[in-house]
Amino acid sequence: MTRFDPFGDPSLPVRLALAALVLAAAAATAGAFVADPETAAPSPVAYDDVVELGLSSETDALMAGSATIPRTQVFYSQLQYVVGYNGVESFAKALEDDRAERQFGYPVVAYVETFDDARPGTTERGLFDAELAGEWTPAPEAVYVVGSDARSPAGETVVPFRERAAAEAFTADHGGRVIDWGAVRDRSFDTDSAAAVRGMAPDRWTAADQRIAAADRRADRPVSVVVGEDAPTIGAALAAAPANTTVAVPPGTYEETLTVNESVTIAGEDARIRGDGNGSVITVRAPDVAITGVAVDGSGNETRDPDAARSGRDPEGGAWDTNIQLGYGHGDAGIRAIDAPGLFVDDVTIEASASGILLRDGSDAAVRDLRVNGTEEWQDGFMGITGMQSRVTVTDSEFAGGRDGIYLHRADDSVVRNSEFADNRYGVHLMYTSDALIADNAFRDELFGGVTVMTRPSGNAIVGNDVRNSSAGIQASGTRAYIGYNTLVGNELGFSTSSRGSLYERNVAANNELGARATTVVPSSRVVENDFVANADHAAAGAGALRVWADGGRGNYWEGANVGIHDPGERAYRPTSPVDGALHREVSLVAVRESPAVALLDRLRGTVPGARSGSIIDPAPATEPAASDRVAAALDPDAGPVHADWRARSGGGEGDRNATGTNAIGTNTNAPNATRRGAATSGVADV
């Protein structure tokens, strides 16, 4: 049987019908950035007007001041947008992949940013730097320096010049060699990618183990003061305790507000520390403090300091970010840490009127077995953990109620794993935070979303999470993200492909109102080997080019895709097509799908730019789920959280070996608003 090729040459009747539609398509795109290959090449546009791909230039924490990424802008034959690539190597890699030509058409003209007169060099960190803006030069007319000591946060940087003399002057100072555009296209580049993030995710897990173990060792200090025996109050004990010792707190309720100014351990045994309802209960201002075995309540309910926020207004446009840091970082908390790196919080329960734990100014912290109970209405409370410019490592913890379970702002390299979230606004919410690992968590009844990443960071890994009965499962913006092995059940939306240059694989989307949504205007991510089962609608797409959700011969599993007269996997599937998208609900629609009229429309959608908008195609739909055991568990109302053994498969591969095991959370979360503590159930792990 001949396989339907949605990108092949249409037959003569189809070409005749296509010709009749070309004029209509051209009229629909009039005024946009569309190039006519028969006329002069279009001139470059202001870079602010392009749709950016490649490394995000907005990751300013990585770029560190005046560092620069050489840019490229490209006019494609069947795309109404000018595409801007951050990094010449990003565009070169796109040319290697025929998906770009399938989705956008061929590149009519490409301009690169050349730096002959920009006094280029490198920063102290080795990042490429230019004192002046570059000029736009047609890519084939430029020359390029490769192999120099200039880098970008993603790896090697190709530096373009108009004239060979300028390029050779750069190599004299920074090494490398000068090549032409053809050699650039033939070259392989050592750049970071979403696949690299997948490979690094297990290392981030190991790093979290090491941070927790190191914190545990630091907390094991000799007892110097026992409250009630050697000092009347915890405050008095802290004043008397030498550094690197332990203050022992026997059972009881201690109505105190504390400030910790020495590197000590506060070790409680059934002890409760209760504030007076004003400000924070415990304020930490020293490094390597440990707080273990206590319950905390009685903080104030100020979620931010409006005076601090007002003081940070920036007339140059940075007011929003500054106000978030100053406002969110200056509210009340059960435990507040200010310039206090090495904090360890272990076996602690916090009844939070505002934040449970507030970390500020580099107060990197390790948190284990924390329980934060927030307000019943999220508007009345704040975050379980607020991390402002402070890396956080969280494991085996619970967050119920309040605004966000964990909110991290410029907290790169953070890890949140093996934890439970319920009845929050967002479960985990990242802003300006890159290179994080969010893994093996369970989210239930989240009002806005389980995992939400905003402000376009890079390199985040979101793996093995189980999100159910929430507004959205996973919504991650940014670049070079890895979203894999998550189980998304009963949500309004399973996941969105909001992150650019990213990899979405081995996710199970079951029983959602919408399994997945394609949201970027210009697609640049890979969506492969995901399982879509029993969703009201499997997928939808916003405005933009055709999205090809497959990688070579690997597609996704779509319930309903393989009904009909064709052999399984032999016909492309369009989840955004009214007919294809309903096959899993109405199998009888297969008769409509096989009709000549629908076949003609399929051809047109693959060739006419105007007909591609808001559409998804999988040219190689899988015949069986990639993770059949996880799919079965997702559809089982009695199953607990489901977590894949993703660490064993970090290198990727063609198939899963499925096995039944014990889930990482070990709790039954089927009852609405259930308290998820300790009731063990069996789960499923695919390896």
C-alpha positions as CSV (number, residue, x, y, z in Angstrom):
1,M,0.0,0.0,0.0
2,T,1.4,3.4,-0.9
3,R,1.9,5.6,2.1
4,F,0.3,9.1,1.9
5,D,3.1,11.7,1.7
6,P,1.6,15.1,2.9
7,F,4.7,16.8,1.5
8,G,5.1,15.1,-1.9
9,D,4.2,16.6,-5.3
10,P,0.5,16.7,-5.7
11,S,-1.1,15.1,-8.7
12,L,-2.2,17.1,-11.8
13,P,-5.8,17.6,-10.6
14,V,-4.5,18.7,-7.2
15,R,-2.1,21.1,-8.8
16,L,-4.9,22.6,-10.9
17,A,-7.0,23.1,-7.8
18,L,-3.9,24.4,-6.0
19,A,-3.3,27.0,-8.7
20,A,-6.8,28.3,-8.2
21,L,-6.1,28.8,-4.5
22,V,-2.7,30.4,-4.7
23,L,-4.2,33.9,-5.5
24,A,-6.5,33.6,-2.5
25,A,-3.6,32.6,-0.3
26,A,-1.5,35.5,-1.6
27,A,-4.3,37.9,-0.8
28,A,-4.6,36.6,2.7
29,T,-1.0,37.3,3.4
30,A,-0.7,40.7,1.7
31,G,1.2,43.2,3.8
32,A,3.1,40.6,5.8
33,F,6.7,39.7,5.4
34,V,6.3,37.4,2.4
35,A,9.1,37.2,-0.3
36,D,8.5,36.7,-4.0
37,P,11.5,34.7,-5.3
38,E,10.9,36.2,-8.8
39,T,11.5,39.8,-7.5
40,A,14.4,41.4,-5.7
41,A,15.2,40.0,-2.2
42,P,13.5,41.8,0.6
43,S,15.5,44.2,2.8
44,P,16.3,43.3,6.4
45,V,13.8,44.5,9.0
46,A,14.3,45.8,12.5
47,Y,15.2,42.8,14.7
48,D,12.4,43.7,17.1
49,D,10.0,42.8,14.3
50,V,11.2,39.2,13.8
51,V,10.0,36.1,15.5
52,E,13.0,34.9,17.5
53,L,14.3,31.4,17.6
54,G,17.6,29.9,19.0
55,L,19.1,30.9,22.3
56,S,17.0,33.5,24.1
57,S,18.7,36.9,24.2
58,E,16.3,37.7,27.1
59,T,18.3,35.3,29.4
60,D,20.1,38.3,30.7
61,A,21.5,36.6,33.7
62,L,23.4,34.3,31.4
63,M,24.5,37.1,29.1
64,A,26.0,39.1,31.9
65,G,26.2,42.7,30.8
66,S,27.4,43.6,27.4
67,A,27.7,40.1,25.9
68,T,26.3,39.7,22.4
69,I,24.9,36.8,20.3
70,P,25.4,37.3,16.6
71,R,22.0,37.2,15.0
72,T,20.5,36.0,11.7
73,Q,17.2,37.0,10.1
74,V,15.6,34.8,7.4
75,F,12.7,35.3,4.9
76,Y,11.1,31.9,4.1
77,S,9.1,31.3,1.0
78,Q,5.9,30.1,2.7
79,L,6.0,31.9,6.0
80,Q,4.5,35.3,6.5
81,Y,6.9,36.1,9.3
82,V,10.6,37.0,9.3
83,V,12.4,34.5,11.5
84,G,15.2,35.7,13.7
85,Y,17.8,33.3,15.0
86,N,20.0,34.1,18.0
87,G,23.2,32.5,16.9
88,V,24.4,31.8,13.3
89,E,24.8,28.2,14.4
90,S,21.1,28.0,15.3
91,F,20.2,28.8,11.7
92,A,22.8,26.5,10.3
93,K,21.4,23.6,12.4
94,A,17.9,24.5,11.2
95,L,19.1,24.1,7.6
96,E,20.3,20.6,8.4
97,D,16.8,19.6,9.5
98,D,14.2,19.3,6.7
99,R,11.4,20.0,9.1
100,A,12.1,23.8,8.7
101,E,11.6,23.6,4.9
102,R,8.5,21.5,5.3
103,Q,6.9,23.9,7.7
104,F,8.2,27.3,6.3
105,G,9.3,26.7,2.7
106,Y,12.8,27.4,1.6
107,P,14.9,30.4,2.8
108,V,14.6,33.1,0.1
109,V,17.2,35.3,1.7
110,A,19.1,35.3,5.0
111,Y,21.0,38.2,6.6
112,V,23.7,37.9,9.3
113,E,24.9,40.5,11.7
114,T,28.4,41.4,10.8
115,F,30.8,43.1,13.3
116,D,33.6,44.8,11.2
117,D,33.2,48.2,12.8
118,A,31.7,47.1,16.2
119,R,35.1,46.5,18.0
120,P,34.3,42.9,18.8
121,G,35.9,41.0,21.6
122,T,35.1,38.8,24.6
123,T,34.0,39.4,28.2
124,E,36.0,38.1,31.2
125,R,33.8,35.0,31.1
126,G,34.7,34.4,27.4
127,L,31.3,35.4,26.0
128,F,31.3,37.2,22.7
129,D,31.0,41.0,23.1
130,A,30.7,43.9,20.7
131,E,30.7,47.6,21.7
132,L,28.5,48.7,18.8
133,A,25.6,47.1,17.0
134,G,26.4,44.9,13.9
135,E,25.3,45.6,10.4
136,W,23.1,43.3,8.3
137,T,24.9,41.4,5.4
138,P,23.5,38.7,3.1
139,A,24.7,35.4,4.6
140,P,26.5,34.2,1.4
141,E,28.5,37.4,1.2
142,A,29.8,37.3,4.7
143,V,32.8,35.4,6.1
144,Y,32.8,33.7,9.4
145,V,35.2,33.0,12.3
146,V,34.8,29.6,13.8
147,G,36.8,27.8,16.6
148,S,37.7,31.0,18.4
149,D,37.6,31.6,22.1
150,A,34.3,33.5,21.8
151,R,31.4,31.6,23.3
152,S,27.7,32.0,24.1
153,P,25.8,30.4,27.0
154,A,24.8,27.6,24.5
155,G,28.4,26.9,23.4
156,E,30.4,27.8,20.3
157,T,29.8,31.1,18.7
158,V,30.2,31.8,15.0
159,V,31.2,35.4,14.4
160,P,30.4,37.0,11.0
161,F,32.2,39.8,9.2
162,R,31.7,41.6,5.9
163,E,35.4,41.7,5.0
164,R,38.0,38.9,5.4
165,A,40.6,41.4,6.7
166,A,38.3,42.2,9.7
167,A,37.7,38.5,10.3
168,E,41.5,37.8,10.3
169,A,42.1,40.7,12.7
170,F,39.7,39.0,15.1
171,T,41.4,35.6,14.8
172,A,44.7,37.2,15.5
173,D,43.4,38.2,19.0
174,H,41.0,35.3,19.7
175,G,42.1,32.4,17.6
176,G,40.0,30.4,15.2
177,R,39.9,30.4,11.4
178,V,37.9,32.1,8.7
179,I,35.5,30.2,6.5
180,D,32.8,31.0,3.9
181,W,29.0,30.4,4.2
182,G,29.2,27.1,2.4
183,A,31.6,25.8,5.0
184,V,29.4,27.1,7.8
185,R,26.5,25.0,6.4
186,D,28.7,21.9,6.3
187,R,30.0,22.3,9.8
188,S,28.7,20.6,13.0
189,F,28.5,22.8,16.0
190,D,29.0,21.9,19.7
191,T,26.0,23.8,21.0
192,D,23.7,23.0,23.9
193,S,20.3,21.7,23.0
194,A,17.1,20.2,24.5
195,A,18.6,16.7,24.1
196,A,21.6,17.9,26.1
197,V,19.3,19.1,28.8
198,R,17.7,15.6,28.8
199,G,21.1,14.1,29.3
200,M,21.9,16.5,32.2
201,A,18.7,15.9,34.1
202,P,20.0,12.8,36.0
203,D,23.1,14.8,37.0
204,R,20.9,17.5,38.5
205,W,19.1,14.8,40.5
206,T,22.5,13.6,41.7
207,A,23.5,17.1,42.6
208,A,20.4,17.4,44.7
209,D,21.3,14.2,46.5
210,Q,24.7,15.7,47.3
211,R,23.3,19.0,48.5
212,I,20.9,17.3,50.8
213,A,23.6,15.0,52.2
214,A,26.0,17.9,52.7
215,A,23.3,19.9,54.6
216,D,22.5,16.8,56.7
217,R,26.2,16.5,57.7
218,R,26.4,20.2,58.6
219,A,23.4,20.0,60.8
220,D,24.8,17.2,62.9
221,R,26.4,19.4,65.6
222,P,27.1,18.8,69.3
223,V,24.4,20.1,71.6
224,S,25.5,23.2,73.5
225,V,22.3,24.6,75.0
226,V,19.0,22.9,76.0
227,V,16.0,25.2,76.2
228,G,14.4,24.9,79.6
229,E,17.5,23.6,81.2
230,D,20.4,25.9,80.1
231,A,18.3,28.8,78.9
232,P,14.6,29.9,79.6
233,T,13.7,30.6,75.9
234,I,14.9,29.7,72.4
235,G,16.0,33.3,71.9
236,A,18.2,33.1,75.0
237,A,19.6,29.8,73.9
238,L,20.5,31.2,70.5
239,A,22.3,34.1,72.2
240,A,24.3,31.7,74.4
241,A,25.1,29.0,71.8
242,P,28.5,29.1,70.2
243,A,28.7,28.8,66.4
244,N,28.6,25.2,65.0
245,T,26.6,23.8,67.9
246,T,23.0,22.7,68.4
247,V,20.3,24.3,70.4
248,A,18.0,21.5,71.5
249,V,14.3,22.4,71.8
250,P,12.2,20.0,73.9
251,P,8.5,19.3,73.3
252,G,6.2,22.3,73.9
253,T,4.9,25.6,72.4
254,Y,7.3,28.5,72.5
255,E,5.7,31.9,71.8
256,E,8.7,33.7,70.4
257,T,10.0,35.6,67.4
258,L,13.6,34.6,66.6
259,T,16.6,36.0,64.8
260,V,19.5,33.6,64.1
261,N,22.8,35.3,63.8
262,E,25.2,32.3,64.2
263,S,25.7,29.1,62.2
264,V,23.8,26.8,64.5
265,T,21.3,24.0,64.4
266,I,17.9,24.4,66.0
267,A,16.8,20.9,66.7
268,G,13.2,20.4,68.0
269,E,11.3,17.4,69.2
270,D,7.6,17.9,68.9
271,A,8.2,21.6,69.5
272,R,6.1,24.5,68.1
273,I,7.4,28.0,67.6
274,R,4.6,30.5,67.5
275,G,4.9,34.2,66.5
276,D,2.8,37.0,67.6
277,G,1.0,37.5,64.3
278,N,3.4,40.3,63.1
279,G,6.3,39.9,60.7
280,S,8.3,36.7,60.3
281,V,8.6,34.1,63.1
282,I,12.2,33.0,62.4
283,T,14.7,35.3,60.6
284,V,18.0,33.7,59.6
285,R,20.9,36.1,58.9
286,A,23.9,33.7,59.1
287,P,25.2,31.0,56.8
288,D,24.8,27.2,57.3
289,V,21.9,27.4,59.7
290,A,19.8,24.2,60.2
291,I,16.2,24.1,61.5
292,T,14.8,20.7,62.1
293,G,11.9,19.0,63.9
294,V,9.7,22.0,64.7
295,A,6.3,23.4,63.7
296,V,6.0,27.1,63.0
297,D,2.9,29.3,63.0
298,G,1.9,32.9,63.9
299,S,3.5,34.9,61.2
300,G,2.1,38.1,59.9
301,N,-0.1,38.1,56.7
302,E,1.8,40.7,54.7
303,T,2.6,39.1,51.3
304,R,4.8,41.9,50.2
305,D,6.2,45.2,51.3
306,P,4.6,48.0,49.2
307,D,7.2,50.5,50.4
308,A,10.1,48.3,49.2
309,A,8.4,47.8,45.9
310,R,7.9,51.6,45.4
311,S,11.5,52.2,46.2
312,G,12.5,50.0,43.3
313,R,10.7,51.8,40.5
314,D,12.9,52.0,37.4
315,P,12.1,54.7,34.8
316,E,14.1,52.8,32.2
317,G,11.6,50.0,32.1
318,G,12.8,47.5,34.6
319,A,10.2,48.4,37.2
320,W,8.2,45.2,36.9
321,D,11.0,42.8,37.6
322,T,12.5,45.0,40.3
323,N,9.2,45.4,42.0
324,I,8.6,41.6,42.0
325,Q,11.9,41.0,43.7
326,L,11.5,43.8,46.2
327,G,7.8,43.3,46.9
328,Y,7.7,39.5,47.0
329,G,11.0,39.3,48.8
330,H,10.0,41.5,51.7
331,G,6.8,40.0,53.0
332,D,6.2,37.9,56.1
333,A,7.1,34.2,56.5
334,G,7.3,31.4,58.9
335,I,11.1,31.2,58.2
336,R,12.8,34.1,56.4
337,A,16.5,33.9,55.3
338,I,18.4,37.0,54.2
339,D,21.9,36.6,52.8
340,A,22.1,33.3,54.5
341,P,23.5,30.6,52.2
342,G,23.5,27.0,53.3
343,L,20.1,27.0,55.1
344,F,18.8,23.5,55.8
345,V,15.1,23.0,56.7
346,D,14.2,19.4,57.6
347,D,11.1,17.8,59.1
348,V,9.3,21.1,59.6
349,T,5.6,22.0,59.4
350,I,4.5,25.6,58.7
351,E,1.1,27.0,59.0
352,A,1.4,29.9,56.6
353,S,-0.6,33.1,56.6
354,A,1.8,34.5,54.0
355,S,4.9,32.7,52.8
356,G,6.1,29.5,54.5
357,I,9.8,30.0,53.7
358,L,11.1,33.2,52.2
359,L,14.7,33.1,50.8
360,R,16.4,36.3,49.6
361,D,19.8,37.6,48.5
362,G,21.6,34.4,47.8
363,S,20.1,32.3,50.6
364,D,20.6,29.0,48.8
365,A,18.7,26.4,50.7
366,A,18.1,22.6,51.0
367,V,14.7,21.6,52.1
368,R,13.5,18.1,53.0
369,D,10.3,16.8,54.5
370,L,8.7,20.3,54.7
371,R,4.9,20.6,55.1
372,V,3.4,24.0,54.3
373,N,-0.4,24.5,54.9
374,G,-1.4,27.8,53.2
375,T,-4.7,29.7,53.2
376,E,-7.9,28.1,52.0
377,E,-8.4,30.9,49.4
378,W,-5.2,31.5,47.4
379,Q,-5.8,35.3,47.3
380,D,-5.5,35.4,51.1
381,G,-2.1,33.9,51.3
382,F,1.2,33.6,49.5
383,M,3.9,31.0,48.5
384,G,4.9,27.8,50.3
385,I,8.5,28.7,49.3
386,T,9.5,32.0,47.8
387,G,13.0,32.0,46.4
388,M,14.4,35.3,45.3
389,Q,17.9,35.0,43.7
390,S,18.4,32.0,45.9
391,R,18.8,28.4,44.6
392,V,16.5,25.9,46.3
393,T,16.7,22.2,46.5
394,V,13.4,20.7,47.7
395,T,12.7,17.0,48.2
396,D,9.9,14.9,49.8
397,S,7.8,17.8,50.8
398,E,4.1,18.9,50.7
399,F,2.4,22.1,49.8
400,A,-1.3,22.6,50.2
401,G,-3.3,25.8,49.7
402,G,-2.1,29.4,49.3
403,R,-1.0,31.1,46.2
404,D,1.9,29.1,44.7
405,G,3.4,26.0,46.2
406,I,6.9,27.1,45.2
407,Y,7.7,30.4,43.5
408,L,11.3,30.9,42.2
409,H,12.6,34.1,40.8
410,R,16.2,34.2,39.3
411,A,16.9,31.0,41.1
412,D,19.0,29.1,38.6
413,D,20.0,25.4,39.2
414,S,17.1,24.8,41.6
415,V,15.6,21.3,42.0
416,V,12.1,20.4,43.1
417,R,11.4,16.7,43.3
418,N,9.4,13.9,45.0
419,S,6.9,16.4,46.4
420,E,3.2,17.0,46.5
421,F,1.1,20.0,45.6
422,A,-2.6,20.6,46.0
423,D,-5.1,23.4,45.8
424,N,-2.6,26.1,44.9
425,R,-2.9,28.7,42.2
426,Y,0.3,27.3,40.6
427,G,2.1,24.3,42.0
428,V,5.6,25.2,40.8
429,H,6.0,28.7,39.3
430,L,9.4,29.8,37.8
431,M,10.3,33.3,36.6
432,Y,13.7,34.1,35.1
433,T,14.9,30.8,36.3
434,S,17.1,28.5,34.1
435,D,18.7,25.1,34.4
436,A,16.2,23.8,37.0
437,L,14.9,20.3,37.5
438,I,11.2,19.7,38.3
439,A,10.9,16.0,38.7
440,D,8.6,13.2,40.0
441,N,6.2,15.5,41.8
442,A,2.4,15.1,42.1
443,F,0.0,18.0,41.5
444,R,-3.7,17.9,42.2
445,D,-6.5,20.5,41.8
446,E,-4.2,23.4,40.9
447,L,-6.4,26.4,40.0
448,F,-4.1,27.8,37.2
449,G,-1.5,25.1,36.5
450,G,0.7,22.4,37.9
451,V,4.1,23.6,36.5
452,T,4.3,27.0,34.9
453,V,7.5,28.6,33.6
454,M,7.5,32.2,32.5
455,T,9.8,34.9,31.1
456,R,11.7,32.7,28.6
457,P,14.6,31.2,30.6
458,S,16.6,28.3,29.2
459,G,17.6,24.7,29.9
460,N,14.9,23.7,32.3
461,A,14.0,20.0,32.7
462,I,10.4,19.0,33.7
463,V,10.2,15.2,33.9
464,G,8.3,12.5,35.5
465,N,5.6,14.7,37.1
466,D,1.9,13.6,37.5
467,V,-0.6,16.5,37.2
468,R,-4.4,15.9,37.5
469,N,-7.6,17.8,37.8
470,S,-6.0,21.1,37.2
471,S,-6.5,24.0,34.8
472,A,-3.3,23.2,33.0
473,G,-0.7,20.5,33.5
474,I,2.6,22.0,32.2
475,Q,3.1,25.3,30.5
476,A,6.8,26.1,30.1
477,S,8.1,29.1,28.1
478,G,11.8,29.8,27.3
479,T,14.3,27.9,25.2
480,R,16.0,24.5,25.2
481,A,13.6,22.9,27.7
482,Y,13.1,19.2,28.1
483,I,9.6,18.1,29.0
484,G,9.4,14.4,29.2
485,Y,7.8,11.4,30.9
486,N,5.1,13.4,32.5
487,T,1.6,12.0,33.1
488,L,-1.2,14.6,32.6
489,V,-4.7,13.4,33.4
490,G,-8.1,15.1,33.7
491,N,-6.9,18.7,33.2
492,E,-8.4,21.4,31.1
493,L,-5.1,21.4,29.2
494,G,-2.4,18.7,29.3
495,F,0.6,20.6,28.1
496,S,1.5,23.5,25.8
497,T,4.5,23.7,23.5
498,S,5.4,27.2,24.6
499,S,9.2,26.7,24.9
500,R,11.3,27.2,21.7
501,G,13.9,24.8,20.5
502,S,12.7,22.3,23.1
503,L,11.9,18.6,23.2
504,Y,8.6,17.2,24.3
505,E,8.7,13.4,24.5
506,R,7.1,10.4,26.3
507,N,4.4,12.4,28.0
508,V,1.0,10.8,28.5
509,A,-2.0,13.1,28.0
510,A,-5.2,11.3,29.0
511,N,-8.7,12.3,29.7
512,N,-8.0,16.0,29.4
513,E,-10.3,18.5,27.7
514,L,-7.4,19.3,25.4
515,G,-4.3,17.1,25.3
516,A,-1.8,19.6,24.0
517,R,-1.7,23.1,22.5
518,A,0.9,24.4,20.0
519,T,1.4,28.1,21.0
520,T,4.6,29.4,19.4
521,V,4.0,31.4,16.2
522,V,7.0,29.8,14.5
523,P,7.5,26.2,15.6
524,S,11.0,25.1,16.5
525,S,10.5,22.3,19.0
526,R,10.2,18.5,18.6
527,V,7.1,16.7,19.8
528,V,7.6,13.0,19.6
529,E,6.5,9.7,21.2
530,N,3.8,11.2,23.3
531,D,0.6,9.3,24.0
532,F,-2.8,11.0,23.5
533,V,-5.7,8.9,24.8
534,A,-9.3,9.7,25.7
535,N,-9.0,13.5,25.5
536,A,-12.0,15.5,24.4
537,D,-9.6,17.0,21.8
538,H,-6.1,15.6,21.4
539,A,-4.4,18.8,20.2
540,A,-5.0,22.4,19.0
541,A,-2.8,25.1,17.5
542,G,-2.8,28.9,17.6
543,A,-1.8,31.1,14.6
544,G,1.4,30.2,12.9
545,A,3.0,27.8,10.4
546,L,2.3,24.1,10.0
547,R,3.6,22.1,13.0
548,V,5.2,18.8,12.2
549,W,5.0,16.6,15.3
550,A,7.4,13.8,14.5
551,D,11.1,13.2,14.3
552,G,12.1,11.1,11.3
553,G,10.1,8.0,11.5
554,R,9.0,8.5,15.1
555,G,5.6,10.1,15.6
556,N,3.2,10.2,18.5
557,Y,0.4,7.8,19.5
558,W,-3.0,9.3,18.8
559,E,-6.1,7.3,19.8
560,G,-8.2,7.1,16.7
561,A,-5.4,7.8,14.2
562,N,-5.2,4.3,12.9
563,V,-8.9,3.5,12.1
564,G,-9.8,3.1,8.5
565,I,-8.7,1.2,5.4
566,H,-5.0,2.0,5.7
567,D,-2.5,-0.2,7.6
568,P,-1.7,1.3,11.1
569,G,0.8,4.1,10.8
570,E,0.5,4.3,7.0
571,R,-1.5,7.5,6.9
572,A,-0.6,10.9,8.4
573,Y,-2.8,12.2,11.2
574,R,-3.9,15.8,11.7
575,P,-5.2,16.3,15.3
576,T,-6.3,19.8,14.3
577,S,-8.4,18.6,11.4
578,P,-12.2,18.5,12.2
579,V,-12.4,15.0,10.8
580,D,-9.1,13.5,12.1
581,G,-9.5,15.2,15.5
582,A,-12.8,13.5,16.1
583,L,-12.0,10.0,15.0
584,H,-11.3,8.8,18.6
585,R,-14.8,9.9,19.6
586,E,-16.7,9.0,16.4
587,V,-15.1,6.1,14.5
588,S,-17.8,6.4,11.8
589,L,-16.1,9.6,10.6
590,V,-13.5,7.4,8.9
591,A,-15.8,7.3,5.9
592,V,-15.6,11.1,5.6
593,R,-11.8,11.0,6.1
594,E,-11.4,8.7,3.1
595,S,-13.5,10.8,0.8
596,P,-11.9,12.5,-2.3
597,A,-12.9,16.0,-1.0
598,V,-11.1,15.5,2.3
599,A,-8.0,14.0,0.5
600,L,-7.9,17.2,-1.6
601,L,-8.0,19.4,1.4
602,D,-5.2,17.4,3.0
603,R,-3.0,18.1,0.0
604,L,-3.8,21.8,0.1
605,R,-3.1,22.2,3.7
606,G,0.4,20.8,3.1
607,T,1.2,23.2,0.3
608,V,-0.7,26.5,0.7
609,P,0.7,28.8,3.5
610,G,-2.7,30.2,4.3
611,A,-4.2,26.7,4.8
612,R,-1.4,25.7,7.2
613,S,-2.2,28.3,9.9
614,G,-3.1,26.8,13.2
615,S,-2.5,23.2,12.1
616,I,-0.6,20.2,13.3
617,I,0.4,17.1,11.3
618,D,2.0,13.8,12.4
619,P,3.3,12.1,9.3
620,A,4.2,8.9,11.2
621,P,1.6,8.2,13.9
622,A,2.6,5.4,16.2
623,T,0.6,2.2,16.1
624,E,1.0,1.5,19.9
625,P,1.5,3.8,22.9
626,A,5.1,4.5,23.8
627,A,4.2,3.9,27.5
628,S,1.3,1.5,27.6
629,D,1.5,0.8,31.4
630,R,1.4,4.5,32.2
631,V,-1.5,5.0,29.8
632,A,-3.4,2.2,31.6
633,A,-2.7,3.7,35.0
634,A,-3.7,7.1,33.8
635,L,-7.1,5.7,32.8
636,D,-7.5,3.7,36.1
637,P,-9.5,5.8,38.6
638,D,-8.0,3.8,41.5
639,A,-4.4,4.3,40.5
640,G,-2.2,6.6,42.5
641,P,0.5,9.0,41.0
642,V,2.4,7.6,38.1
643,H,6.1,8.2,37.7
644,A,8.4,6.9,34.9
645,D,11.9,5.7,35.5
646,W,13.2,8.5,33.3
647,R,16.7,8.5,34.9
648,A,17.4,5.1,33.4
649,R,16.5,6.4,30.0
650,S,18.2,9.8,30.0
651,G,20.0,9.0,26.8
652,G,16.8,8.5,24.8
653,G,15.9,5.6,22.6
654,E,13.3,4.0,20.4
655,G,11.1,2.2,22.9
656,D,10.2,1.6,26.5
657,R,10.3,-1.6,28.5
658,N,7.3,-1.2,30.8
659,A,7.1,-2.6,34.3
660,T,5.0,-2.2,37.4
661,G,6.5,-0.8,40.5
662,T,5.9,1.5,43.5
663,N,5.3,5.1,42.8
664,A,7.6,7.7,44.2
665,I,5.1,9.6,46.2
666,G,3.4,6.6,47.7
667,T,0.0,8.1,48.3
668,N,-3.5,7.8,47.1
669,T,-4.7,11.1,45.6
670,N,-8.0,10.2,44.0
671,A,-10.3,11.8,46.6
672,P,-10.9,15.5,45.9
673,N,-8.9,17.7,48.2
674,A,-7.5,14.7,50.0
675,T,-4.6,15.0,52.4
676,R,-1.8,13.2,50.7
677,R,0.4,12.0,53.6
678,G,1.5,8.4,54.0
679,A,-1.3,6.2,52.6
680,A,0.8,3.9,50.4
681,T,-0.5,2.7,47.1
682,S,1.0,0.9,44.1
683,G,1.7,2.8,41.0
684,V,3.3,2.2,37.6
685,A,6.8,3.1,36.3
686,D,7.8,2.6,32.7
687,V,11.5,2.1,32.1
